Amino acid sequence: MFGYSVAELEKSPWTLQRMVHEDDQEQFSWNYGNRVRARGFPVTFRFRGLHRDGSTIPMETEMIPLTYGGHTVAYHFVRRVGA
């Protein structure tokens, strides 16, 4: 969907910066930090994804909070929206 191989993503700690448009990164982080982690409930929102070639992709994600190893993490369902 984003044009990256699994190997490319496994080697990078910067997945958010690679896959979420710069203008939407703050909203993406805020939703995780303040809605998922702190309150522990799912959240769905739209954002502009970044394809490997630099083009933008209209996306939607559902962040589902889970506890793993004593830490809250978010399982993401991501899908392309629109045309």
Beta strands, then each sheet from edge to edge (+ up, - down):
strand 1: 43-50
strand 2: 56-68
strand 3: 71-80
sheet 1: 1+ 2- 3+
end
